[in-house]
Amino acid sequence: MSFFRRAAGALAAALCLAILSPALAASAAPLLAFGARIAGDDARTRLIIDFDRKPDFKVHYVANPYRVLIDLPETDFGIKPDELDARGIFSDIRYGTMAEGRSRIVLTASRPVGVVLAEVQEEQGAASYRLVIDTAIVTGEVFQGQMEKQSWQQASAPAGEQPSVILPGGKADGPFVIAVDAGHGGIDNGARGATTKTEEKNVTLAFARELAEALNRLPGTRAILTRDKDEFLSLSQRVQLARSEGANLLISIHADTLKQKDIRGATVYTISDKASDSLAASLAERENLSDQIAGIAFVDEPAEVADILLDLTRRETQAFSINLAESVVGKFKDEVLLINNPHRHAGFRVLTAPDVPSILLELGFLSNKEDEQLLVDPVWQKKVAGLIAKAVEEYRATVVANGG
């Protein structure tokens, strides 16, 4: 009988504890993830998961393949399968139990990726909480840096704190970084030379490498290539790769063709909602079709994820872009043939980084015989690259002198 009395007493004590401590009883229950959504493109992607309680979480990176791991306490995933269909950066998304008391979300990407924002947002009245994970592609170097800095004990991303993975718009304590973007690539050949049949993607890559070398010779300067081989990059990927390196400038290199084969000379473009002229409008329209050539359609996203997609360029950034364009035109004068009104503007999507001053440089036109001969000439490329480096040096000195 004493056994039954002890058992009854234990049961009564447990019931009393449950009545007196409902919060303690609730804390032992798993988290409930009851809703999710994902949106973005091949450069930036946002993941949102709704929970019944505030989740603690940690973020880790794993390579081969590139993965972002989100570790959670024990979680019941009441998410509809199609709510987390892989899209944007991610080719596969998995979630479930890892071990007793632990669950995990695994985001697999085909390119290096980093977490821009990881935070928990409280819904009105704390009825529920949402975990927001913003991700973006990064260069292999940045991803490796993330891997080296993390440890399984120190890889957490505290709620409300933005990880120092991606620092767009330049790093105050680092070198002056210029992203050199070789236009086109891979399946997107770009224009073709009228005489030599040279493809624009090869011209731009050769010149980009020459320009990067010239820029790297400047003190306190580091040039990076958005692509260093014959590969396709979407326009938004090019922008994001520059931002992932904390670029202070983006210079996109092109060499187009025109129906009017007598038109020749270099042109420097900055971004504007309204094109400066019909030629600028036509070139911007053609360059912006680059994604469609590879079968990528630009999709308008819901308002809640609009901030991770293409943003309008800030006025301040646009002013810096114009300053750089004018510096390049000034260095080219009497040294490199320029088109009439050489500084023009139009809505080029590759220039849309809101925090990176950007120019698009048309070196010349492959449709013109004289321009084509120069564009494939290594001596000419080296000369022009040197002039651009001087323009960048002048631009940087001006910005520093003005307190920028």
DRENDREN-647597 format. One line per field, with one value per residue (C-alpha): residue number from 1; residue in one letter; x, y, z. Coordinates in Angstrom, 2 decimals, padded with zeros to 5 digits. Layout:
residues N
k <- (NUM, ...)
r <- (A, ...)
xx <- (X, ...)
yy <- (Y, ...)
zz <- (Z, ...)
END
This chain:
residues 404
k <- (1, 2, 3, 4, 5, 6, 7, 8, 9, 10, 11, 12, 13, 14, 15, 16, 17, 18, 19, 20, 21, 22, 23, 24, 25, 26, 27, 28, 29, 30, 31, 32, 33, 34, 35, 36, 37, 38, 39, 40, 41, 42, 43, 44, 45, 46, 47, 48, 49, 50, 51, 52, 53, 54, 55, 56, 57, 58, 59, 60, 61, 62, 63, 64, 65, 66, 67, 68, 69, 70, 71, 72, 73, 74, 75, 76, 77, 78, 79, 80, 81, 82, 83, 84, 85, 86, 87, 88, 89, 90, 91, 92, 93, 94, 95, 96, 97, 98, 99, 100, 101, 102, 103, 104, 105, 106, 107, 108, 109, 110, 111, 112, 113, 114, 115, 116, 117, 118, 119, 120, 121, 122, 123, 124, 125, 126, 127, 128, 129, 130, 131, 132, 133, 134, 135, 136, 137, 138, 139, 140, 141, 142, 143, 144, 145, 146, 147, 148, 149, 150, 151, 152, 153, 154, 155, 156, 157, 158, 159, 160, 161, 162, 163, 164, 165, 166, 167, 168, 169, 170, 171, 172, 173, 174, 175, 176, 177, 178, 179, 180, 181, 182, 183, 184, 185, 186, 187, 188, 189, 190, 191, 192, 193, 194, 195, 196, 197, 198, 199, 200, 201, 202, 203, 204, 205, 206, 207, 208, 209, 210, 211, 212, 213, 214, 215, 216, 217, 218, 219, 220, 221, 222, 223, 224, 225, 226, 227, 228, 229, 230, 231, 232, 233, 234, 235, 236, 237, 238, 239, 240, 241, 242, 243, 244, 245, 246, 247, 248, 249, 250, 251, 252, 253, 254, 255, 256, 257, 258, 259, 260, 261, 262, 263, 264, 265, 266, 267, 268, 269, 270, 271, 272, 273, 274, 275, 276, 277, 278, 279, 280, 281, 282, 283, 284, 285, 286, 287, 288, 289, 290, 291, 292, 293, 294, 295, 296, 297, 298, 299, 300, 301, 302, 303, 304, 305, 306, 307, 308, 309, 310, 311, 312, 313, 314, 315, 316, 317, 318, 319, 320, 321, 322, 323, 324, 325, 326, 327, 328, 329, 330, 331, 332, 333, 334, 335, 336, 337, 338, 339, 340, 341, 342, 343, 344, 345, 346, 347, 348, 349, 350, 351, 352, 353, 354, 355, 356, 357, 358, 359, 360, 361, 362, 363, 364, 365, 366, 367, 368, 369, 370, 371, 372, 373, 374, 375, 376, 377, 378, 379, 380, 381, 382, 383, 384, 385, 386, 387, 388, 389, 390, 391, 392, 393, 394, 395, 396, 397, 398, 399, 400, 401, 402, 403, 404)
r <- (M, S, F, F, R, R, A, A, G, A, L, A, A, A, L, C, L, A, I, L, S, P, A, L, A, A, S, A, A, P, L, L, A, F, G, A, R, I, A, G, D, D, A, R, T, R, L, I, I, D, F, D, R, K, P, D, F, K, V, H, Y, V, A, N, P, Y, R, V, L, I, D, L, P, E, T, D, F, G, I, K, P, D, E, L, D, A, R, G, I, F, S, D, I, R, Y, G, T, M, A, E, G, R, S, R, I, V, L, T, A, S, R, P, V, G, V, V, L, A, E, V, Q, E, E, Q, G, A, A, S, Y, R, L, V, I, D, T, A, I, V, T, G, E, V, F, Q, G, Q, M, E, K, Q, S, W, Q, Q, A, S, A, P, A, G, E, Q, P, S, V, I, L, P, G, G, K, A, D, G, P, F, V, I, A, V, D, A, G, H, G, G, I, D, N, G, A, R, G, A, T, T, K, T, E, E, K, N, V, T, L, A, F, A, R, E, L, A, E, A, L, N, R, L, P, G, T, R, A, I, L, T, R, D, K, D, E, F, L, S, L, S, Q, R, V, Q, L, A, R, S, E, G, A, N, L, L, I, S, I, H, A, D, T, L, K, Q, K, D, I, R, G, A, T, V, Y, T, I, S, D, K, A, S, D, S, L, A, A, S, L, A, E, R, E, N, L, S, D, Q, I, A, G, I, A, F, V, D, E, P, A, E, V, A, D, I, L, L, D, L, T, R, R, E, T, Q, A, F, S, I, N, L, A, E, S, V, V, G, K, F, K, D, E, V, L, L, I, N, N, P, H, R, H, A, G, F, R, V, L, T, A, P, D, V, P, S, I, L, L, E, L, G, F, L, S, N, K, E, D, E, Q, L, L, V, D, P, V, W, Q, K, K, V, A, G, L, I, A, K, A, V, E, E, Y, R, A, T, V, V, A, N, G, G)
xx <- (000.00, 002.87, 003.94, 000.51, 000.44, 003.86, 002.76, -000.43, 001.56, 003.98, 001.12, -000.57, 002.70, 003.17, -000.37, 000.14, 003.41, 001.72, -001.08, 001.27, 003.87, 002.15, 005.11, 007.47, 005.21, 004.99, 008.75, 009.20, 007.03, 008.69, 008.53, 005.89, 006.80, 003.37, 004.05, 006.82, 007.52, 010.54, 011.17, 014.06, 016.19, 019.51, 021.43, 019.37, 016.76, 014.65, 013.30, 010.55, 009.30, 006.46, 006.76, 004.36, 007.11, 010.33, 012.95, 016.62, 018.77, 022.32, 023.67, 026.56, 028.23, 029.34, 031.09, 030.99, 028.22, 027.67, 025.14, 023.66, 022.58, 020.01, 020.01, 016.90, 015.66, 013.32, 010.75, 007.58, 007.38, 003.73, 004.70, 003.02, 005.60, 005.19, 005.78, 009.50, 010.07, 013.65, 013.99, 016.21, 019.75, 018.84, 018.61, 017.44, 015.83, 015.47, 014.28, 013.61, 014.98, 018.73, 018.90, 016.99, 016.06, 017.56, 016.20, 017.82, 017.04, 019.57, 019.73, 021.84, 023.16, 025.09, 027.28, 028.95, 026.33, 026.21, 023.60, 022.95, 020.29, 019.12, 016.59, 013.42, 010.52, 007.71, 004.22, 001.59, 000.80, 003.48, 000.91, 003.64, 007.19, 008.81, 012.38, 013.71, 016.82, 018.12, 020.84, 022.92, 025.60, 029.19, 032.56, 034.45, 036.92, 034.19, 032.65, 036.02, 036.38, 033.02, 034.13, 037.41, 035.81, 033.09, 033.16, 030.29, 030.30, 030.57, 028.57, 025.36, 023.44, 021.72, 018.23, 018.26, 021.99, 023.20, 026.19, 029.32, 029.35, 028.48, 029.44, 028.19, 029.38, 033.01, 034.88, 036.21, 039.29, 040.19, 041.51, 039.64, 037.81, 036.81, 034.63, 035.50, 032.59, 033.31, 030.03, 028.27, 029.79, 028.87, 025.71, 025.48, 028.10, 027.17, 028.02, 030.20, 032.95, 032.07, 035.47, 037.20, 033.95, 035.42, 032.73, 032.12, 032.34, 035.99, 036.87, 035.36, 037.07, 040.49, 040.11, 038.71, 041.81, 044.05, 042.11, 042.24, 046.03, 046.29, 044.04, 045.89, 049.07, 047.47, 048.36, 045.71, 043.55, 042.15, 040.39, 038.15, 036.56, 032.87, 033.78, 037.26, 036.25, 033.73, 030.62, 027.15, 026.22, 022.83, 022.72, 021.62, 024.41, 026.97, 025.62, 025.52, 029.04, 030.35, 028.43, 029.60, 033.18, 032.28, 033.10, 033.58, 033.10, 031.69, 032.95, 031.07, 032.90, 031.14, 031.81, 028.53, 027.48, 025.31, 023.52, 025.32, 028.80, 030.39, 029.73, 032.76, 034.39, 034.07, 031.03, 030.60, 027.12, 025.57, 022.12, 018.98, 015.25, 015.16, 017.65, 019.72, 019.04, 017.70, 021.10, 021.46, 017.90, 018.48, 021.75, 020.25, 017.30, 019.60, 021.95, 019.01, 017.89, 021.05, 019.19, 016.50, 019.15, 019.94, 016.27, 016.02, 012.86, 012.77, 009.88, 008.17, 008.16, 005.71, 006.14, 007.53, 010.59, 011.06, 013.93, 016.09, 015.56, 016.60, 016.41, 016.51, 019.94, 020.27, 020.83, 024.13, 025.44, 024.31, 026.23, 029.41, 028.81, 028.58, 031.79, 033.59, 032.16, 033.36, 036.81, 037.04, 035.92, 038.49, 041.35, 040.22, 040.16, 042.89, 044.03, 041.09, 038.51, 035.20, 031.70, 029.86, 028.52, 030.55, 028.85, 025.33, 022.76, 020.03, 018.38, 021.09, 020.16, 023.79, 024.21, 021.44, 023.51, 022.05, 025.32, 028.03, 028.83, 028.75, 029.51, 029.10, 031.93, 031.39, 035.01, 033.95, 031.82, 032.63, 030.47, 033.08, 036.20, 038.59, 037.16, 037.23, 040.95, 041.67, 039.41, 041.36, 044.78, 046.56, 048.66, 045.56, 043.86, 046.81, 046.86, 043.13, 043.26, 046.02, 043.92, 040.95, 043.19, 044.33, 040.68, 039.84, 042.83, 041.66, 038.09, 039.21, 041.33, 038.37, 035.99, 038.45, 039.13, 035.39, 035.03, 033.43)
yy <- (000.00, 002.37, 002.09, 003.23, 006.03, 007.21, 007.00, 008.91, 011.55, 011.93, 012.27, 014.88, 016.81, 016.71, 017.97, 020.72, 021.75, 021.84, 024.01, 026.37, 026.57, 026.60, 028.45, 025.69, 023.08, 025.07, 025.52, 021.77, 021.54, 021.82, 025.04, 025.08, 026.42, 026.94, 028.97, 029.96, 031.85, 032.44, 035.04, 036.49, 036.08, 034.48, 037.15, 037.72, 035.60, 036.09, 033.29, 033.92, 031.29, 031.84, 030.34, 030.10, 031.25, 033.20, 030.86, 030.81, 030.05, 029.81, 030.19, 028.13, 027.76, 024.55, 024.09, 021.38, 022.13, 025.68, 025.53, 027.76, 025.84, 027.29, 025.39, 025.56, 023.95, 020.99, 022.13, 020.69, 021.79, 022.30, 023.89, 023.02, 021.40, 024.02, 026.91, 026.21, 025.11, 025.99, 029.13, 032.15, 031.40, 028.02, 024.77, 022.68, 023.34, 020.68, 020.82, 018.43, 016.86, 016.57, 014.92, 014.96, 018.56, 019.91, 020.73, 022.20, 023.98, 023.37, 025.84, 024.57, 026.96, 026.49, 029.54, 030.94, 032.60, 034.73, 035.84, 039.57, 039.73, 037.19, 038.34, 037.42, 039.85, 039.89, 039.96, 042.24, 041.18, 038.48, 036.11, 034.74, 035.40, 035.41, 034.41, 036.47, 035.29, 037.48, 035.91, 037.03, 035.58, 036.44, 035.80, 032.64, 034.71, 036.18, 032.73, 031.32, 034.18, 033.29, 029.68, 030.64, 033.05, 030.72, 027.92, 025.69, 027.48, 031.03, 030.97, 032.31, 035.20, 036.86, 038.17, 041.75, 041.73, 041.88, 039.59, 041.26, 039.06, 041.57, 045.19, 047.01, 050.43, 050.07, 049.17, 052.16, 050.37, 048.46, 049.16, 051.11, 048.34, 048.53, 045.84, 045.41, 043.81, 042.12, 042.34, 039.25, 035.75, 032.10, 031.58, 035.36, 036.16, 039.80, 041.61, 040.20, 041.98, 042.91, 041.85, 039.52, 038.00, 038.43, 038.05, 040.89, 038.58, 037.85, 041.49, 042.60, 039.87, 040.59, 044.30, 043.71, 041.72, 044.49, 047.12, 045.12, 044.91, 048.66, 049.42, 047.01, 048.99, 052.02, 052.37, 051.20, 049.83, 046.37, 045.43, 042.38, 040.78, 039.90, 037.11, 035.81, 033.19, 032.55, 032.15, 033.65, 036.02, 037.65, 041.42, 041.23, 038.76, 041.21, 043.96, 041.71, 040.34, 043.91, 044.64, 041.42, 042.68, 046.06, 047.71, 051.47, 051.53, 049.33, 049.67, 047.56, 046.99, 046.64, 046.90, 046.92, 047.06, 049.54, 049.48, 052.72, 051.31, 054.73, 055.58, 054.94, 056.03, 055.41, 056.34, 056.49, 055.83, 056.51, 055.47, 057.52, 056.81, 058.75, 058.10, 061.03, 060.14, 057.42, 055.71, 055.43, 054.13, 051.51, 050.27, 050.06, 048.08, 045.62, 045.22, 044.69, 041.75, 039.86, 037.82, 036.77, 035.41, 032.85, 032.17, 034.24, 036.30, 039.28, 038.70, 041.37, 040.28, 040.98, 044.26, 042.60, 041.35, 044.33, 045.61, 042.62, 043.06, 045.83, 049.19, 052.61, 054.19, 056.79, 060.36, 060.58, 057.45, 058.78, 062.02, 060.04, 057.99, 061.17, 062.44, 059.24, 059.37, 062.92, 061.97, 059.11, 061.38, 063.95, 061.42, 060.05, 063.49, 063.80, 060.24, 057.99, 058.70, 059.63, 059.62, 062.94, 063.84, 061.02, 061.11, 059.77, 058.12, 055.51, 052.81, 050.12, 047.47, 046.58, 050.09, 049.75, 049.14, 051.70, 052.13, 051.58, 054.37, 052.70, 053.44, 051.44, 051.98, 051.30, 051.05, 051.38, 049.62, 046.23, 047.21, 049.78, 048.44, 050.93, 050.48, 046.71, 046.73, 048.76, 046.72, 043.51, 045.22, 044.44, 047.60, 049.77, 047.92, 048.55, 052.24, 052.72, 050.70, 053.00, 056.09, 054.66, 053.89, 057.53, 058.64, 056.42, 057.81, 061.35, 060.50, 058.99, 062.04, 064.34, 062.33, 062.22, 065.95, 066.62, 064.46, 061.50)
zz <- (000.00, 000.74, -002.94, -004.15, -001.59, -002.80, -006.45, -005.72, -003.88, -006.78, -009.24, -007.08, -006.81, -010.57, -011.18, -008.65, -010.29, -013.69, -012.35, -010.52, -013.33, -016.73, -018.26, -017.16, -018.70, -021.95, -022.14, -022.29, -025.40, -028.83, -030.81, -033.49, -036.93, -038.45, -041.58, -043.98, -047.18, -049.35, -052.02, -053.97, -057.04, -057.90, -055.99, -052.84, -051.10, -047.96, -045.80, -043.21, -040.74, -038.25, -034.73, -031.82, -029.44, -029.69, -031.16, -030.20, -033.22, -034.49, -038.01, -039.42, -042.82, -044.49, -047.84, -050.52, -051.31, -050.03, -047.22, -044.53, -041.42, -039.03, -035.74, -033.54, -030.33, -030.82, -033.35, -034.81, -038.44, -039.31, -042.62, -045.90, -048.23, -050.95, -048.55, -048.50, -052.07, -052.99, -055.07, -055.56, -054.40, -052.98, -054.93, -051.97, -048.57, -045.89, -042.28, -039.43, -036.24, -035.80, -032.37, -029.13, -028.37, -031.62, -035.06, -038.15, -041.42, -044.23, -047.13, -050.04, -052.69, -055.91, -055.19, -052.07, -049.88, -046.74, -044.22, -044.42, -041.72, -039.14, -036.59, -034.73, -035.06, -032.52, -033.94, -032.38, -028.84, -028.94, -030.37, -032.61, -033.77, -037.18, -037.95, -040.85, -042.68, -045.52, -047.66, -050.60, -052.82, -051.92, -053.48, -052.66, -050.66, -048.46, -047.92, -046.89, -044.43, -042.92, -042.57, -040.90, -038.42, -037.23, -034.73, -033.73, -030.38, -031.74, -034.94, -033.46, -034.95, -031.98, -032.58, -033.75, -034.52, -038.11, -038.75, -040.06, -043.14, -045.84, -045.47, -048.55, -049.54, -048.52, -045.34, -043.42, -042.11, -045.28, -048.76, -051.40, -053.28, -056.95, -058.48, -062.17, -063.99, -067.33, -069.19, -070.56, -070.30, -070.62, -072.62, -073.13, -075.78, -076.10, -079.33, -082.11, -084.01, -087.58, -088.96, -086.50, -085.15, -081.67, -079.01, -076.59, -073.56, -074.40, -075.03, -071.73, -069.71, -071.22, -070.53, -067.03, -066.12, -067.48, -065.56, -062.33, -062.65, -063.18, -060.21, -057.93, -058.54, -056.84, -053.14, -050.70, -053.50, -054.22, -057.46, -057.68, -060.75, -060.65, -063.08, -063.84, -066.40, -069.16, -067.00, -066.98, -064.17, -063.91, -063.58, -059.95, -059.18, -060.52, -058.28, -055.22, -055.73, -055.70, -052.51, -050.85, -051.14, -049.67, -053.00, -053.07, -056.84, -059.59, -063.17, -065.72, -069.00, -072.39, -076.13, -078.02, -081.66, -083.53, -086.88, -087.74, -088.35, -088.65, -085.00, -082.81, -079.57, -075.85, -073.73, -069.95, -068.56, -065.18, -064.03, -064.49, -064.63, -067.89, -070.69, -071.92, -075.56, -077.83, -078.18, -074.40, -074.09, -076.80, -075.28, -071.78, -073.09, -074.84, -071.87, -069.51, -071.68, -070.72, -068.08, -070.55, -072.91, -070.22, -069.54, -066.35, -065.98, -063.63, -061.22, -059.17, -055.54, -052.68, -050.87, -047.74, -049.62, -051.91, -049.78, -050.71, -054.43, -056.79, -055.03, -056.58, -056.44, -053.72, -054.83, -052.95, -054.64, -058.00, -057.40, -056.70, -059.87, -061.93, -060.33, -061.36, -064.89, -065.37, -064.09, -066.63, -069.47, -068.41, -068.50, -071.88, -073.51, -076.16, -075.32, -076.26, -078.93, -077.33, -078.77, -078.97, -075.51, -073.92, -070.50, -070.94, -068.68, -068.80, -066.68, -066.70, -064.14, -063.46, -062.00, -059.40, -056.25, -053.81, -051.92, -054.53, -057.02, -060.44, -064.07, -067.25, -069.71, -073.40, -074.57, -078.19, -080.76, -082.24, -085.20, -086.23, -087.97, -086.37, -082.89, -083.26, -084.07, -080.95, -078.66, -079.32, -079.12, -075.80, -076.06, -076.40, -073.57, -071.26, -072.14, -071.51, -068.29, -067.04, -067.81, -065.92, -062.95, -062.94, -063.07, -060.10, -058.18, -058.94, -057.96, -054.67, -053.83, -054.55, -052.40, -049.48, -049.77, -049.57, -046.48, -048.31)
END
